[in-house]
Amino acid sequence: MAMRVKNHAEQLEKYNLRCKIELTSLKNHSIRRRSPPDSEIQ
């Protein structure tokens, strides 16, 4: 039982980490879209 709980907690941590990474990349993407580089403006 304890092993299953521990395994579940590890899976949750991996899932949370993936969500954080996706959120960060989404934020970076939206920031880039709001302020496009000079090459995209032309």
HTML snippet that shows the backbone in 3Dmol.js (N, CA, C, O; Angstrom):
<script src="https://3Dmol.org/build/3Dmol-min.js"></script>
<div id="view" style="width:600px;height:400px;position:relative"></div>
<script>
const pdb = `
ATOM      1  N   MET A   1       0.842  -1.210   0.000  1.00  0.00           N
ATOM      2  CA  MET A   1       0.000   0.000   0.000  1.00  0.00           C
ATOM      3  C   MET A   1       0.875   1.258   0.000  1.00  0.00           C
ATOM      4  O   MET A   1       0.649   2.181  -0.782  1.00  0.00           O
ATOM      5  N   ALA A   2       1.866   1.281   0.879  1.00  0.00           N
ATOM      6  CA  ALA A   2       2.727   2.462   0.961  1.00  0.00           C
ATOM      7  C   ALA A   2       3.472   2.681  -0.354  1.00  0.00           C
ATOM      8  O   ALA A   2       3.660   3.817  -0.789  1.00  0.00           O
ATOM      9  N   MET A   3       3.896   1.576  -0.986  1.00  0.00           N
ATOM     10  CA  MET A   3       4.608   1.712  -2.262  1.00  0.00           C
ATOM     11  C   MET A   3       3.698   2.322  -3.319  1.00  0.00           C
ATOM     12  O   MET A   3       4.141   3.156  -4.109  1.00  0.00           O
ATOM     13  N   ARG A   4       2.424   1.915  -3.343  1.00  0.00           N
ATOM     14  CA  ARG A   4       1.497   2.457  -4.337  1.00  0.00           C
ATOM     15  C   ARG A   4       1.295   3.951  -4.127  1.00  0.00           C
ATOM     16  O   ARG A   4       1.234   4.716  -5.090  1.00  0.00           O
ATOM     17  N   VAL A   5       1.191   4.364  -2.873  1.00  0.00           N
ATOM     18  CA  VAL A   5       1.016   5.792  -2.577  1.00  0.00           C
ATOM     19  C   VAL A   5       2.252   6.569  -3.015  1.00  0.00           C
ATOM     20  O   VAL A   5       2.144   7.646  -3.602  1.00  0.00           O
ATOM     21  N   LYS A   6       3.423   6.016  -2.725  1.00  0.00           N
ATOM     22  CA  LYS A   6       4.676   6.681  -3.107  1.00  0.00           C
ATOM     23  C   LYS A   6       4.756   6.801  -4.632  1.00  0.00           C
ATOM     24  O   LYS A   6       5.117   7.854  -5.157  1.00  0.00           O
ATOM     25  N   ASN A   7       4.419   5.725  -5.334  1.00  0.00           N
ATOM     26  CA  ASN A   7       4.457   5.737  -6.792  1.00  0.00           C
ATOM     27  C   ASN A   7       3.482   6.772  -7.335  1.00  0.00           C
ATOM     28  O   ASN A   7       3.793   7.485  -8.289  1.00  0.00           O
ATOM     29  N   HIS A   8       2.311   6.852  -6.731  1.00  0.00           N
ATOM     30  CA  HIS A   8       1.305   7.823  -7.164  1.00  0.00           C
ATOM     31  C   HIS A   8       1.814   9.246  -6.960  1.00  0.00           C
ATOM     32  O   HIS A   8       1.605  10.112  -7.809  1.00  0.00           O
ATOM     33  N   ALA A   9       2.476   9.484  -5.841  1.00  0.00           N
ATOM     34  CA  ALA A   9       3.016  10.816  -5.563  1.00  0.00           C
ATOM     35  C   ALA A   9       4.084  11.179  -6.590  1.00  0.00           C
ATOM     36  O   ALA A   9       4.149  12.324  -7.038  1.00  0.00           O
ATOM     37  N   GLU A  10       4.919  10.215  -6.967  1.00  0.00           N
ATOM     38  CA  GLU A  10       5.953  10.485  -7.968  1.00  0.00           C
ATOM     39  C   GLU A  10       5.316  10.813  -9.312  1.00  0.00           C
ATOM     40  O   GLU A  10       5.784  11.707 -10.018  1.00  0.00           O
ATOM     41  N   GLN A  11       4.249  10.095  -9.673  1.00  0.00           N
ATOM     42  CA  GLN A  11       3.562  10.381 -10.933  1.00  0.00           C
ATOM     43  C   GLN A  11       2.956  11.776 -10.907  1.00  0.00           C
ATOM     44  O   GLN A  11       2.994  12.493 -11.907  1.00  0.00           O
ATOM     45  N   LEU A  12       2.397  12.160  -9.764  1.00  0.00           N
ATOM     46  CA  LEU A  12       1.826  13.502  -9.634  1.00  0.00           C
ATOM     47  C   LEU A  12       2.901  14.569  -9.796  1.00  0.00           C
ATOM     48  O   LEU A  12       2.674  15.590 -10.445  1.00  0.00           O
ATOM     49  N   GLU A  13       4.071  14.334  -9.207  1.00  0.00           N
ATOM     50  CA  GLU A  13       5.166  15.306  -9.331  1.00  0.00           C
ATOM     51  C   GLU A  13       5.590  15.451 -10.783  1.00  0.00           C
ATOM     52  O   GLU A  13       5.827  16.564 -11.254  1.00  0.00           O
ATOM     53  N   LYS A  14       5.687  14.330 -11.499  1.00  0.00           N
ATOM     54  CA  LYS A  14       6.060  14.396 -12.915  1.00  0.00           C
ATOM     55  C   LYS A  14       5.008  15.167 -13.696  1.00  0.00           C
ATOM     56  O   LYS A  14       5.334  15.978 -14.563  1.00  0.00           O
ATOM     57  N   TYR A  15       3.725  14.903 -13.380  1.00  0.00           N
ATOM     58  CA  TYR A  15       2.639  15.589 -14.078  1.00  0.00           C
ATOM     59  C   TYR A  15       2.682  17.092 -13.802  1.00  0.00           C
ATOM     60  O   TYR A  15       2.517  17.903 -14.714  1.00  0.00           O
ATOM     61  N   ASN A  16       2.903  17.456 -12.542  1.00  0.00           N
ATOM     62  CA  ASN A  16       2.997  18.877 -12.184  1.00  0.00           C
ATOM     63  C   ASN A  16       4.161  19.539 -12.898  1.00  0.00           C
ATOM     64  O   ASN A  16       4.042  20.667 -13.376  1.00  0.00           O
ATOM     65  N   LEU A  17       5.284  18.843 -12.970  1.00  0.00           N
ATOM     66  CA  LEU A  17       6.464  19.390 -13.647  1.00  0.00           C
ATOM     67  C   LEU A  17       6.153  19.631 -15.120  1.00  0.00           C
ATOM     68  O   LEU A  17       6.519  20.665 -15.677  1.00  0.00           O
ATOM     69  N   ARG A  18       5.463  18.655 -15.757  1.00  0.00           N
ATOM     70  CA  ARG A  18       5.122  18.809 -17.168  1.00  0.00           C
ATOM     71  C   ARG A  18       4.185  19.998 -17.363  1.00  0.00           C
ATOM     72  O   ARG A  18       4.329  20.754 -18.324  1.00  0.00           O
ATOM     73  N   CYS A  19       3.237  20.160 -16.461  1.00  0.00           N
ATOM     74  CA  CYS A  19       2.311  21.297 -16.558  1.00  0.00           C
ATOM     75  C   CYS A  19       3.065  22.616 -16.423  1.00  0.00           C
ATOM     76  O   CYS A  19       2.796  23.564 -17.161  1.00  0.00           O
ATOM     77  N   LYS A  20       4.003  22.680 -15.488  1.00  0.00           N
ATOM     78  CA  LYS A  20       4.790  23.909 -15.299  1.00  0.00           C
ATOM     79  C   LYS A  20       5.583  24.227 -16.564  1.00  0.00           C
ATOM     80  O   LYS A  20       5.645  25.379 -16.995  1.00  0.00           O
ATOM     81  N   ILE A  21       6.191  23.194 -17.155  1.00  0.00           N
ATOM     82  CA  ILE A  21       6.993  23.407 -18.372  1.00  0.00           C
ATOM     83  C   ILE A  21       6.094  23.904 -19.498  1.00  0.00           C
ATOM     84  O   ILE A  21       6.462  24.824 -20.228  1.00  0.00           O
ATOM     85  N   GLU A  22       4.904  23.290 -19.643  1.00  0.00           N
ATOM     86  CA  GLU A  22       3.992  23.712 -20.704  1.00  0.00           C
ATOM     87  C   GLU A  22       3.512  25.134 -20.466  1.00  0.00           C
ATOM     88  O   GLU A  22       3.409  25.918 -21.410  1.00  0.00           O
ATOM     89  N   LEU A  23       3.217  25.476 -19.220  1.00  0.00           N
ATOM     90  CA  LEU A  23       2.790  26.839 -18.900  1.00  0.00           C
ATOM     91  C   LEU A  23       3.880  27.843 -19.235  1.00  0.00           C
ATOM     92  O   LEU A  23       3.610  28.901 -19.804  1.00  0.00           O
ATOM     93  N   THR A  24       5.110  27.504 -18.879  1.00  0.00           N
ATOM     94  CA  THR A  24       6.229  28.414 -19.156  1.00  0.00           C
ATOM     95  C   THR A  24       6.395  28.630 -20.646  1.00  0.00           C
ATOM     96  O   THR A  24       6.583  29.761 -21.094  1.00  0.00           O
ATOM     97  N   SER A  25       6.326  27.549 -21.425  1.00  0.00           N
ATOM     98  CA  SER A  25       6.498  27.694 -22.868  1.00  0.00           C
ATOM     99  C   SER A  25       5.330  28.461 -23.465  1.00  0.00           C
ATOM    100  O   SER A  25       5.510  29.221 -24.416  1.00  0.00           O
ATOM    101  N   LEU A  26       4.130  28.270 -22.916  1.00  0.00           N
ATOM    102  CA  LEU A  26       2.975  29.035 -23.400  1.00  0.00           C
ATOM    103  C   LEU A  26       3.171  30.516 -23.132  1.00  0.00           C
ATOM    104  O   LEU A  26       2.899  31.350 -23.995  1.00  0.00           O
ATOM    105  N   LYS A  27       3.643  30.844 -21.935  1.00  0.00           N
ATOM    106  CA  LYS A  27       3.893  32.253 -21.597  1.00  0.00           C
ATOM    107  C   LYS A  27       4.938  32.845 -22.537  1.00  0.00           C
ATOM    108  O   LYS A  27       4.755  33.941 -23.067  1.00  0.00           O
ATOM    109  N   ASN A  28       6.031  32.116 -22.739  1.00  0.00           N
ATOM    110  CA  ASN A  28       7.084  32.599 -23.633  1.00  0.00           C
ATOM    111  C   ASN A  28       6.530  32.812 -25.034  1.00  0.00           C
ATOM    112  O   ASN A  28       6.873  33.787 -25.702  1.00  0.00           O
ATOM    113  N   HIS A  29       5.676  31.901 -25.477  1.00  0.00           N
ATOM    114  CA  HIS A  29       5.124  31.997 -26.824  1.00  0.00           C
ATOM    115  C   HIS A  29       4.236  33.232 -26.953  1.00  0.00           C
ATOM    116  O   HIS A  29       4.315  33.954 -27.947  1.00  0.00           O
ATOM    117  N   SER A  30       3.397  33.475 -25.958  1.00  0.00           N
ATOM    118  CA  SER A  30       2.495  34.631 -26.031  1.00  0.00           C
ATOM    119  C   SER A  30       3.280  35.936 -25.937  1.00  0.00           C
ATOM    120  O   SER A  30       2.914  36.926 -26.569  1.00  0.00           O
ATOM    121  N   ILE A  31       4.358  35.943 -25.151  1.00  0.00           N
ATOM    122  CA  ILE A  31       5.194  37.149 -25.056  1.00  0.00           C
ATOM    123  C   ILE A  31       5.822  37.430 -26.417  1.00  0.00           C
ATOM    124  O   ILE A  31       5.890  38.579 -26.853  1.00  0.00           O
ATOM    125  N   ARG A  32       6.282  36.369 -27.086  1.00  0.00           N
ATOM    126  CA  ARG A  32       6.894  36.543 -28.398  1.00  0.00           C
ATOM    127  C   ARG A  32       5.871  37.050 -29.406  1.00  0.00           C
ATOM    128  O   ARG A  32       6.200  37.857 -30.275  1.00  0.00           O
ATOM    129  N   ARG A  33       4.634  36.581 -29.291  1.00  0.00           N
ATOM    130  CA  ARG A  33       3.602  37.010 -30.240  1.00  0.00           C
ATOM    131  C   ARG A  33       3.236  38.472 -30.010  1.00  0.00           C
ATOM    132  O   ARG A  33       2.959  39.206 -30.959  1.00  0.00           O
ATOM    133  N   ARG A  34       3.236  38.896 -28.735  1.00  0.00           N
ATOM    134  CA  ARG A  34       2.885  40.294 -28.441  1.00  0.00           C
ATOM    135  C   ARG A  34       3.954  41.246 -28.954  1.00  0.00           C
ATOM    136  O   ARG A  34       3.636  42.335 -29.433  1.00  0.00           O
ATOM    137  N   SER A  35       5.223  40.847 -28.859  1.00  0.00           N
ATOM    138  CA  SER A  35       6.308  41.712 -29.329  1.00  0.00           C
ATOM    139  C   SER A  35       7.139  40.958 -30.366  1.00  0.00           C
ATOM    140  O   SER A  35       8.178  40.391 -30.028  1.00  0.00           O
ATOM    141  N   PRO A  36       6.698  40.945 -31.612  1.00  0.00           N
ATOM    142  CA  PRO A  36       7.434  40.208 -32.645  1.00  0.00           C
ATOM    143  C   PRO A  36       8.774  40.863 -32.947  1.00  0.00           C
ATOM    144  O   PRO A  36       8.916  42.077 -32.798  1.00  0.00           O
ATOM    145  N   PRO A  37       9.751  40.082 -33.367  1.00  0.00           N
ATOM    146  CA  PRO A  37      11.056  40.657 -33.728  1.00  0.00           C
ATOM    147  C   PRO A  37      10.961  41.513 -34.978  1.00  0.00           C
ATOM    148  O   PRO A  37       9.958  41.480 -35.691  1.00  0.00           O
ATOM    149  N   ASP A  38      12.005  42.274 -35.237  1.00  0.00           N
ATOM    150  CA  ASP A  38      11.991  43.220 -36.357  1.00  0.00           C
ATOM    151  C   ASP A  38      11.742  42.523 -37.692  1.00  0.00           C
ATOM    152  O   ASP A  38      11.084  43.080 -38.571  1.00  0.00           O
ATOM    153  N   SER A  39      12.259  41.320 -37.844  1.00  0.00           N
ATOM    154  CA  SER A  39      12.123  40.635 -39.130  1.00  0.00           C
ATOM    155  C   SER A  39      10.655  40.323 -39.433  1.00  0.00           C
ATOM    156  O   SER A  39      10.259  40.276 -40.597  1.00  0.00           O
ATOM    157  N   GLU A  40       9.840  40.108 -38.375  1.00  0.00           N
ATOM    158  CA  GLU A  40       8.431  39.786 -38.605  1.00  0.00           C
ATOM    159  C   GLU A  40       7.613  41.039 -38.887  1.00  0.00           C
ATOM    160  O   GLU A  40       6.564  40.952 -39.525  1.00  0.00           O
ATOM    161  N   ILE A  41       8.062  42.191 -38.434  1.00  0.00           N
ATOM    162  CA  ILE A  41       7.289  43.427 -38.621  1.00  0.00           C
ATOM    163  C   ILE A  41       7.309  43.851 -40.087  1.00  0.00           C
ATOM    164  O   ILE A  41       6.296  44.320 -40.605  1.00  0.00           O
ATOM    165  N   GLN A  42       8.431  43.695 -40.753  1.00  0.00           N
ATOM    166  CA  GLN A  42       8.568  44.145 -42.142  1.00  0.00           C
ATOM    167  C   GLN A  42       7.609  43.438 -43.093  1.00  0.00           C
ATOM    168  O   GLN A  42       7.612  43.716 -44.292  1.00  0.00           O
TER     169      GLN A  42
END
`;
const viewer = $3Dmol.createViewer("view");
viewer.addModel(pdb, "pdb");
viewer.setStyle({}, {cartoon: {color: "spectrum"}});
viewer.zoomTo();
viewer.render();
</script>
